[in-house]
Amino acid sequence: MPQAKQRYKVIIRCKNCGEKYILRGRYNEDGGLDTGFKRCVCGNEANFDEDVSLEE
Ligand SMILES: [Zn+2]
């Protein structure tokens, strides 16, 4: 499964305050994307726009 090792660039934008985070992550065995991101500085933990693209 080569895809499992592929890294992705993830841009997360908070819908509450507009803060933007650029992270790198990869998909775990459950199909979820691991980025280490927990919450925005404004306390928002769930309301985000996520833009995932392959890292070059
Ligand atoms: Zn925020």
N, CA, C, O and the ligand as a Tripos MOL2 file, in Angstrom:
@<TRIPOS>MOLECULE
protein
  225   223    57     0     0
PROTEIN
NO_CHARGES

@<TRIPOS>ATOM
      1 N           0.8280   -1.2180    0.0000 N.3       1 MET1
      2 CA          0.0000    0.0000    0.0000 C.3       1 MET1
      3 C           0.8580    1.2620    0.0000 C.2       1 MET1
      4 O           1.0990    1.8400    1.0600 O.2       1 MET1
      5 N           1.3120    1.6880   -1.1450 N.am      2 PRO2
      6 CA          2.1720    2.8800   -1.2230 C.3       2 PRO2
      7 C           1.4660    4.1280   -0.7250 C.2       2 PRO2
      8 O           2.1120    5.0630   -0.2530 O.2       2 PRO2
      9 N           0.1560    4.1470   -0.8260 N.am      3 GLN3
     10 CA         -0.5780    5.3460   -0.4180 C.3       3 GLN3
     11 C          -0.4190    5.6420    1.0720 C.2       3 GLN3
     12 O          -0.4550    6.7970    1.4980 O.2       3 GLN3
     13 N          -0.2460    4.5880    1.8460 N.am      4 ALA4
     14 CA         -0.1490    4.7650    3.2860 C.3       4 ALA4
     15 C           1.0610    5.6030    3.6750 C.2       4 ALA4
     16 O           1.0740    6.2510    4.7220 O.2       4 ALA4
     17 N           2.0880    5.5810    2.8090 N.am      5 LYS5
     18 CA          3.2860    6.3360    3.1290 C.3       5 LYS5
     19 C           3.2690    7.7360    2.5300 C.2       5 LYS5
     20 O           4.0990    8.5850    2.8530 O.2       5 LYS5
     21 N           2.3080    7.9450    1.6570 N.am      6 GLN6
     22 CA          2.2220    9.2500    1.0160 C.3       6 GLN6
     23 C           1.8660   10.3260    2.0350 C.2       6 GLN6
     24 O           0.9750   10.1600    2.8690 O.2       6 GLN6
     25 N           2.5800   11.4110    1.9380 N.am      7 ARG7
     26 CA          2.2550   12.5130    2.8350 C.3       7 ARG7
     27 C           1.4080   13.5450    2.1080 C.2       7 ARG7
     28 O           1.5080   13.7460    0.8980 O.2       7 ARG7
     29 N           0.5830   14.1770    2.8980 N.am      8 TYR8
     30 CA         -0.3330   15.1550    2.3450 C.3       8 TYR8
     31 C          -0.1510   16.4980    3.0150 C.2       8 TYR8
     32 O           0.1790   16.6000    4.1970 O.2       8 TYR8
     33 N          -0.3770   17.5090    2.2270 N.am      9 LYS9
     34 CA         -0.4010   18.8500    2.7920 C.3       9 LYS9
     35 C          -1.8480   19.1730    3.1060 C.2       9 LYS9
     36 O          -2.7310   19.0230    2.2630 O.2       9 LYS9
     37 N          -2.0730   19.6110    4.3110 N.am     10 VAL10
     38 CA         -3.4350   19.8740    4.7560 C.3      10 VAL10
     39 C          -3.5540   21.3350    5.1820 C.2      10 VAL10
     40 O          -2.8450   21.8040    6.0720 O.2      10 VAL10
     41 N          -4.4510   22.0210    4.5360 N.am     11 ILE11
     42 CA         -4.7080   23.4010    4.9390 C.3      11 ILE11
     43 C          -6.0310   23.4290    5.6880 C.2      11 ILE11
     44 O          -7.0850   23.1000    5.1440 O.2      11 ILE11
     45 N          -5.9480   23.8220    6.9270 N.am     12 ILE12
     46 CA         -7.1300   23.8810    7.7690 C.3      12 ILE12
     47 C          -7.4650   25.3290    8.0550 C.2      12 ILE12
     48 O          -6.6260   26.1000    8.5200 O.2      12 ILE12
     49 N          -8.7010   25.6830    7.7700 N.am     13 ARG13
     50 CA         -9.1200   27.0490    8.0620 C.3      13 ARG13
     51 C         -10.2910   27.0290    9.0310 C.2      13 ARG13
     52 O         -11.2940   26.3500    8.8130 O.2      13 ARG13
     53 N         -10.1360   27.7780   10.0880 N.am     14 CYS14
     54 CA        -11.1750   27.8410   11.1010 C.3      14 CYS14
     55 C         -12.3450   28.6640   10.5920 C.2      14 CYS14
     56 O         -12.1690   29.7900   10.1260 O.2      14 CYS14
     57 N         -13.5330   28.0980   10.6830 N.am     15 LYS15
     58 CA        -14.7230   28.8210   10.2260 C.3      15 LYS15
     59 C         -15.2040   29.8230   11.2550 C.2      15 LYS15
     60 O         -16.0320   30.6810   10.9500 O.2      15 LYS15
     61 N         -14.6970   29.7220   12.4610 N.am     16 ASN16
     62 CA        -15.1150   30.6570   13.5090 C.3      16 ASN16
     63 C         -14.3320   31.9640   13.4520 C.2      16 ASN16
     64 O         -14.9140   33.0470   13.5060 O.2      16 ASN16
     65 N         -13.0140   31.8590   13.3420 N.am     17 CYS17
     66 CA        -12.1970   33.0700   13.4060 C.3      17 CYS17
     67 C         -11.3590   33.3040   12.1620 C.2      17 CYS17
     68 O         -10.7520   34.3660   12.0240 O.2      17 CYS17
     69 N         -11.3120   32.3310   11.2490 N.am     18 GLY18
     70 CA        -10.5990   32.5300    9.9980 C.3      18 GLY18
     71 C          -9.1190   32.2050   10.0540 C.2      18 GLY18
     72 O          -8.4170   32.3510    9.0530 O.2      18 GLY18
     73 N          -8.6330   31.7650   11.2080 N.am     19 GLU19
     74 CA         -7.2230   31.3890   11.3290 C.3      19 GLU19
     75 C          -6.9130   30.2230   10.3930 C.2      19 GLU19
     76 O          -7.7370   29.3290   10.1980 O.2      19 GLU19
     77 N          -5.7330   30.2480    9.8300 N.am     20 LYS20
     78 CA         -5.3730   29.2270    8.8600 C.3      20 LYS20
     79 C          -4.1360   28.4630    9.3240 C.2      20 LYS20
     80 O          -3.1770   29.0500    9.8250 O.2      20 LYS20
     81 N          -4.1770   27.1560    9.1480 N.am     21 TYR21
     82 CA         -3.0620   26.2980    9.5600 C.3      21 TYR21
     83 C          -2.6330   25.4380    8.3830 C.2      21 TYR21
     84 O          -3.4630   24.8460    7.6930 O.2      21 TYR21
     85 N          -1.3500   25.3790    8.1680 N.am     22 ILE22
     86 CA         -0.8330   24.5010    7.1190 C.3      22 ILE22
     87 C          -0.0520   23.3770    7.7780 C.2      22 ILE22
     88 O           0.9430   23.6100    8.4640 O.2      22 ILE22
     89 N          -0.5150   22.1670    7.5610 N.am     23 LEU23
     90 CA          0.0460   21.0040    8.2460 C.3      23 LEU23
     91 C           0.4190   19.9270    7.2480 C.2      23 LEU23
     92 O           0.0400   19.9660    6.0780 O.2      23 LEU23
     93 N           1.1670   18.9740    7.7460 N.am     24 ARG24
     94 CA          1.4250   17.7910    6.9410 C.3      24 ARG24
     95 C           0.8890   16.5810    7.6800 C.2      24 ARG24
     96 O           1.0160   16.4710    8.9000 O.2      24 ARG24
     97 N           0.2920   15.6800    6.9270 N.am     25 GLY25
     98 CA         -0.2590   14.5040    7.5770 C.3      25 GLY25
     99 C          -0.2360   13.3090    6.6600 C.2      25 GLY25
    100 O           0.1380   13.3960    5.4900 O.2      25 GLY25
    101 N          -0.6410   12.2080    7.2120 N.am     26 ARG26
    102 CA         -0.8000   10.9950    6.4110 C.3      26 ARG26
    103 C          -2.0010   10.2320    6.9270 C.2      26 ARG26
    104 O          -2.4520   10.4270    8.0550 O.2      26 ARG26
    105 N          -2.5080    9.3610    6.0760 N.am     27 TYR27
    106 CA         -3.6880    8.6040    6.4650 C.3      27 TYR27
    107 C          -3.3090    7.4390    7.3560 C.2      27 TYR27
    108 O          -2.3500    6.7190    7.0800 O.2      27 TYR27
    109 N          -4.0560    7.2610    8.4090 N.am     28 ASN28
    110 CA         -3.7990    6.1350    9.3010 C.3      28 ASN28
    111 C          -4.5930    4.9090    8.8500 C.2      28 ASN28
    112 O          -5.2980    4.9540    7.8410 O.2      28 ASN28
    113 N          -4.4770    3.8390    9.5900 N.am     29 GLU29
    114 CA         -5.1080    2.5770    9.2000 C.3      29 GLU29
    115 C          -6.6290    2.6490    9.1910 C.2      29 GLU29
    116 O          -7.2960    1.8580    8.5250 O.2      29 GLU29
    117 N          -7.1590    3.5920    9.9270 N.am     30 ASP30
    118 CA         -8.6140    3.7390    9.9740 C.3      30 ASP30
    119 C          -9.1380    4.6260    8.8520 C.2      30 ASP30
    120 O         -10.3430    4.8520    8.7390 O.2      30 ASP30
    121 N          -8.2250    5.1270    8.0240 N.am     31 GLY31
    122 CA         -8.6520    5.9810    6.9290 C.3      31 GLY31
    123 C          -8.7640    7.4400    7.3130 C.2      31 GLY31
    124 O          -9.1620    8.2790    6.5060 O.2      31 GLY31
    125 N          -8.4070    7.7360    8.5620 N.am     32 GLY32
    126 CA         -8.4400    9.1280    9.0020 C.3      32 GLY32
    127 C          -7.1210    9.8140    8.7050 C.2      32 GLY32
    128 O          -6.0950    9.1530    8.5420 O.2      32 GLY32
    129 N          -7.1440   11.1020    8.6380 N.am     33 LEU33
    130 CA         -5.9290   11.8510    8.3370 C.3      33 LEU33
    131 C          -5.2900   12.3380    9.6390 C.2      33 LEU33
    132 O          -5.8970   13.0810   10.4100 O.2      33 LEU33
    133 N          -4.0690   11.9050    9.8590 N.am     34 ASP34
    134 CA         -3.3480   12.3100   11.0660 C.3      34 ASP34
    135 C          -2.5170   13.5530   10.7860 C.2      34 ASP34
    136 O          -1.5840   13.5240    9.9830 O.2      34 ASP34
    137 N          -2.8590   14.6240   11.4430 N.am     35 THR35
    138 CA         -2.0760   15.8520   11.2780 C.3      35 THR35
    139 C          -1.5310   16.3540   12.6090 C.2      35 THR35
    140 O          -0.6400   17.2040   12.6400 O.2      35 THR35
    141 N          -2.0610   15.8340   13.6920 N.am     36 GLY36
    142 CA         -1.6620   16.3110   15.0020 C.3      36 GLY36
    143 C          -2.4210   17.5610   15.4240 C.2      36 GLY36
    144 O          -2.2540   18.0610   16.5360 O.2      36 GLY36
    145 N          -3.2580   18.0570   14.5160 N.am     37 PHE37
    146 CA         -4.0100   19.2680   14.8230 C.3      37 PHE37
    147 C          -5.1180   18.9570   15.8280 C.2      37 PHE37
    148 O          -5.8470   17.9760   15.6820 O.2      37 PHE37
    149 N          -5.2330   19.8010   16.8420 N.am     38 LYS38
    150 CA         -6.2480   19.5440   17.8610 C.3      38 LYS38
    151 C          -7.3460   20.5930   17.8410 C.2      38 LYS38
    152 O          -8.5250   20.2750   17.6830 O.2      38 LYS38
    153 N          -6.9530   21.8170   17.9990 N.am     39 ARG39
    154 CA         -7.9700   22.8580   17.9790 C.3      39 ARG39
    155 C          -7.3510   24.1920   17.6010 C.2      39 ARG39
    156 O          -6.1360   24.3870   17.6470 O.2      39 ARG39
    157 N          -8.2300   25.0890   17.2290 N.am     40 CYS40
    158 CA         -7.7990   26.4330   16.8630 C.3      40 CYS40
    159 C          -7.5010   27.2530   18.1240 C.2      40 CYS40
    160 O          -7.9270   26.9020   19.2240 O.2      40 CYS40
    161 N          -6.7770   28.3300   17.9420 N.am     41 VAL41
    162 CA         -6.4840   29.2050   19.0810 C.3      41 VAL41
    163 C          -7.7460   29.7940   19.6930 C.2      41 VAL41
    164 O          -7.7400   30.2090   20.8510 O.2      41 VAL41
    165 N          -8.8340   29.8320   18.9170 N.am     42 CYS42
    166 CA        -10.0820   30.4050   19.4410 C.3      42 CYS42
    167 C         -10.8900   29.3640   20.2110 C.2      42 CYS42
    168 O         -11.9470   29.6770   20.7590 O.2      42 CYS42
    169 N         -10.3890   28.1120   20.2550 N.am     43 GLY43
    170 CA        -11.0850   27.0860   21.0200 C.3      43 GLY43
    171 C         -11.9530   26.1790   20.1620 C.2      43 GLY43
    172 O         -12.4720   25.1700   20.6400 O.2      43 GLY43
    173 N         -12.1050   26.5340   18.9120 N.am     44 ASN44
    174 CA        -12.8880   25.7160   17.9930 C.3      44 ASN44
    175 C         -12.2130   24.3630   17.7530 C.2      44 ASN44
    176 O         -11.0220   24.2980   17.4470 O.2      44 ASN44
    177 N         -12.9880   23.2890   17.8960 N.am     45 GLU45
    178 CA        -12.4240   21.9550   17.6840 C.3      45 GLU45
    179 C         -13.0860   21.2090   16.5450 C.2      45 GLU45
    180 O         -12.6350   20.1230   16.1820 O.2      45 GLU45
    181 N         -14.1340   21.7570   15.9750 N.am     46 ALA46
    182 CA        -14.8990   20.9550   15.0380 C.3      46 ALA46
    183 C         -15.2950   21.6680   13.7460 C.2      46 ALA46
    184 O         -15.6260   21.0130   12.7570 O.2      46 ALA46
    185 N         -15.2650   22.9700   13.7440 N.am     47 ASN47
    186 CA        -15.8350   23.7040   12.6160 C.3      47 ASN47
    187 C         -14.7400   24.2450   11.6910 C.2      47 ASN47
    188 O         -14.3140   25.3930   11.8150 O.2      47 ASN47
    189 N         -14.2930   23.3880   10.7570 N.am     48 PHE48
    190 CA        -13.1680   23.7690    9.9050 C.3      48 PHE48
    191 C         -13.4310   23.4650    8.4360 C.2      48 PHE48
    192 O         -14.2040   22.5730    8.0840 O.2      48 PHE48
    193 N         -12.7630   24.2370    7.6040 N.am     49 ASP49
    194 CA        -12.6230   23.8710    6.1980 C.3      49 ASP49
    195 C         -11.2750   23.1680    6.0650 C.2      49 ASP49
    196 O         -10.2570   23.6600    6.5510 O.2      49 ASP49
    197 N         -11.2810   22.0230    5.4080 N.am     50 GLU50
    198 CA        -10.0140   21.3210    5.2080 C.3      50 GLU50
    199 C          -9.7490   21.1410    3.7260 C.2      50 GLU50
    200 O         -10.6180   20.7100    2.9670 O.2      50 GLU50
    201 N          -8.5390   21.4760    3.3320 N.am     51 ASP51
    202 CA         -8.1400   21.3010    1.9510 C.3      51 ASP51
    203 C          -6.9080   20.4020    1.9130 C.2      51 ASP51
    204 O          -5.8300   20.7960    2.3570 O.2      51 ASP51
    205 N          -7.0740   19.1970    1.3840 N.am     52 VAL52
    206 CA         -5.9950   18.2090    1.3920 C.3      52 VAL52
    207 C          -5.4190   18.0630   -0.0060 C.2      52 VAL52
    208 O          -6.1550   17.8840   -0.9760 O.2      52 VAL52
    209 N          -4.1090   18.1390   -0.1010 N.am     53 SER53
    210 CA         -3.4750   17.9200   -1.4000 C.3      53 SER53
    211 C          -2.2010   17.0910   -1.2240 C.2      53 SER53
    212 O          -1.6050   17.0770   -0.1480 O.2      53 SER53
    213 N          -1.8030   16.4190   -2.2650 N.am     54 LEU54
    214 CA         -0.5780   15.6400   -2.2120 C.3      54 LEU54
    215 C           0.6220   16.5600   -1.9900 C.2      54 LEU54
    216 O           0.7230   17.6270   -2.5960 O.2      54 LEU54
    217 N           1.5050   16.1380   -1.1330 N.am     55 GLU55
    218 CA          2.7250   16.9050   -0.9240 C.3      55 GLU55
    219 C           3.7200   16.5400   -2.0230 C.2      55 GLU55
    220 O           3.9120   15.3670   -2.3440 O.2      55 GLU55
    221 N           4.3360   17.5540   -2.5830 N.am     56 GLU56
    222 CA          5.2570   17.2950   -3.7020 C.3      56 GLU56
    223 C           6.6550   17.0380   -3.2180 C.2      56 GLU56
    224 O           7.5540   16.8020   -4.0250 O.2      56 GLU56
    225 ZN        -10.5120   29.7710   15.2590 Zn       57 ZN57
@<TRIPOS>BOND
     1     1     2 1
     2     2     3 1
     3     3     4 2
     4     3     5 am
     5     5     6 1
     6     6     7 1
     7     7     8 2
     8     7     9 am
     9     9    10 1
    10    10    11 1
    11    11    12 2
    12    11    13 am
    13    13    14 1
    14    14    15 1
    15    15    16 2
    16    15    17 am
    17    17    18 1
    18    18    19 1
    19    19    20 2
    20    19    21 am
    21    21    22 1
    22    22    23 1
    23    23    24 2
    24    23    25 am
    25    25    26 1
    26    26    27 1
    27    27    28 2
    28    27    29 am
    29    29    30 1
    30    30    31 1
    31    31    32 2
    32    31    33 am
    33    33    34 1
    34    34    35 1
    35    35    36 2
    36    35    37 am
    37    37    38 1
    38    38    39 1
    39    39    40 2
    40    39    41 am
    41    41    42 1
    42    42    43 1
    43    43    44 2
    44    43    45 am
    45    45    46 1
    46    46    47 1
    47    47    48 2
    48    47    49 am
    49    49    50 1
    50    50    51 1
    51    51    52 2
    52    51    53 am
    53    53    54 1
    54    54    55 1
    55    55    56 2
    56    55    57 am
    57    57    58 1
    58    58    59 1
    59    59    60 2
    60    59    61 am
    61    61    62 1
    62    62    63 1
    63    63    64 2
    64    63    65 am
    65    65    66 1
    66    66    67 1
    67    67    68 2
    68    67    69 am
    69    69    70 1
    70    70    71 1
    71    71    72 2
    72    71    73 am
    73    73    74 1
    74    74    75 1
    75    75    76 2
    76    75    77 am
    77    77    78 1
    78    78    79 1
    79    79    80 2
    80    79    81 am
    81    81    82 1
    82    82    83 1
    83    83    84 2
    84    83    85 am
    85    85    86 1
    86    86    87 1
    87    87    88 2
    88    87    89 am
    89    89    90 1
    90    90    91 1
    91    91    92 2
    92    91    93 am
    93    93    94 1
    94    94    95 1
    95    95    96 2
    96    95    97 am
    97    97    98 1
    98    98    99 1
    99    99   100 2
   100    99   101 am
   101   101   102 1
   102   102   103 1
   103   103   104 2
   104   103   105 am
   105   105   106 1
   106   106   107 1
   107   107   108 2
   108   107   109 am
   109   109   110 1
   110   110   111 1
   111   111   112 2
   112   111   113 am
   113   113   114 1
   114   114   115 1
   115   115   116 2
   116   115   117 am
   117   117   118 1
   118   118   119 1
   119   119   120 2
   120   119   121 am
   121   121   122 1
   122   122   123 1
   123   123   124 2
   124   123   125 am
   125   125   126 1
   126   126   127 1
   127   127   128 2
   128   127   129 am
   129   129   130 1
   130   130   131 1
   131   131   132 2
   132   131   133 am
   133   133   134 1
   134   134   135 1
   135   135   136 2
   136   135   137 am
   137   137   138 1
   138   138   139 1
   139   139   140 2
   140   139   141 am
   141   141   142 1
   142   142   143 1
   143   143   144 2
   144   143   145 am
   145   145   146 1
   146   146   147 1
   147   147   148 2
   148   147   149 am
   149   149   150 1
   150   150   151 1
   151   151   152 2
   152   151   153 am
   153   153   154 1
   154   154   155 1
   155   155   156 2
   156   155   157 am
   157   157   158 1
   158   158   159 1
   159   159   160 2
   160   159   161 am
   161   161   162 1
   162   162   163 1
   163   163   164 2
   164   163   165 am
   165   165   166 1
   166   166   167 1
   167   167   168 2
   168   167   169 am
   169   169   170 1
   170   170   171 1
   171   171   172 2
   172   171   173 am
   173   173   174 1
   174   174   175 1
   175   175   176 2
   176   175   177 am
   177   177   178 1
   178   178   179 1
   179   179   180 2
   180   179   181 am
   181   181   182 1
   182   182   183 1
   183   183   184 2
   184   183   185 am
   185   185   186 1
   186   186   187 1
   187   187   188 2
   188   187   189 am
   189   189   190 1
   190   190   191 1
   191   191   192 2
   192   191   193 am
   193   193   194 1
   194   194   195 1
   195   195   196 2
   196   195   197 am
   197   197   198 1
   198   198   199 1
   199   199   200 2
   200   199   201 am
   201   201   202 1
   202   202   203 1
   203   203   204 2
   204   203   205 am
   205   205   206 1
   206   206   207 1
   207   207   208 2
   208   207   209 am
   209   209   210 1
   210   210   211 1
   211   211   212 2
   212   211   213 am
   213   213   214 1
   214   214   215 1
   215   215   216 2
   216   215   217 am
   217   217   218 1
   218   218   219 1
   219   219   220 2
   220   219   221 am
   221   221   222 1
   222   222   223 1
   223   223   224 2
@<TRIPOS>SUBSTRUCTURE
     1 MET1         2 RESIDUE 1 A MET
     2 PRO2         6 RESIDUE 1 A PRO
     3 GLN3        10 RESIDUE 1 A GLN
     4 ALA4        14 RESIDUE 1 A ALA
     5 LYS5        18 RESIDUE 1 A LYS
     6 GLN6        22 RESIDUE 1 A GLN
     7 ARG7        26 RESIDUE 1 A ARG
     8 TYR8        30 RESIDUE 1 A TYR
     9 LYS9        34 RESIDUE 1 A LYS
    10 VAL10       38 RESIDUE 1 A VAL
    11 ILE11       42 RESIDUE 1 A ILE
    12 ILE12       46 RESIDUE 1 A ILE
    13 ARG13       50 RESIDUE 1 A ARG
    14 CYS14       54 RESIDUE 1 A CYS
    15 LYS15       58 RESIDUE 1 A LYS
    16 ASN16       62 RESIDUE 1 A ASN
    17 CYS17       66 RESIDUE 1 A CYS
    18 GLY18       70 RESIDUE 1 A GLY
    19 GLU19       74 RESIDUE 1 A GLU
    20 LYS20       78 RESIDUE 1 A LYS
    21 TYR21       82 RESIDUE 1 A TYR
    22 ILE22       86 RESIDUE 1 A ILE
    23 LEU23       90 RESIDUE 1 A LEU
    24 ARG24       94 RESIDUE 1 A ARG
    25 GLY25       98 RESIDUE 1 A GLY
    26 ARG26      102 RESIDUE 1 A ARG
    27 TYR27      106 RESIDUE 1 A TYR
    28 ASN28      110 RESIDUE 1 A ASN
    29 GLU29      114 RESIDUE 1 A GLU
    30 ASP30      118 RESIDUE 1 A ASP
    31 GLY31      122 RESIDUE 1 A GLY
    32 GLY32      126 RESIDUE 1 A GLY
    33 LEU33      130 RESIDUE 1 A LEU
    34 ASP34      134 RESIDUE 1 A ASP
    35 THR35      138 RESIDUE 1 A THR
    36 GLY36      142 RESIDUE 1 A GLY
    37 PHE37      146 RESIDUE 1 A PHE
    38 LYS38      150 RESIDUE 1 A LYS
    39 ARG39      154 RESIDUE 1 A ARG
    40 CYS40      158 RESIDUE 1 A CYS
    41 VAL41      162 RESIDUE 1 A VAL
    42 CYS42      166 RESIDUE 1 A CYS
    43 GLY43      170 RESIDUE 1 A GLY
    44 ASN44      174 RESIDUE 1 A ASN
    45 GLU45      178 RESIDUE 1 A GLU
    46 ALA46      182 RESIDUE 1 A ALA
    47 ASN47      186 RESIDUE 1 A ASN
    48 PHE48      190 RESIDUE 1 A PHE
    49 ASP49      194 RESIDUE 1 A ASP
    50 GLU50      198 RESIDUE 1 A GLU
    51 ASP51      202 RESIDUE 1 A ASP
    52 VAL52      206 RESIDUE 1 A VAL
    53 SER53      210 RESIDUE 1 A SER
    54 LEU54      214 RESIDUE 1 A LEU
    55 GLU55      218 RESIDUE 1 A GLU
    56 GLU56      222 RESIDUE 1 A GLU
    57 ZN57       225 GROUP 0 **** ****
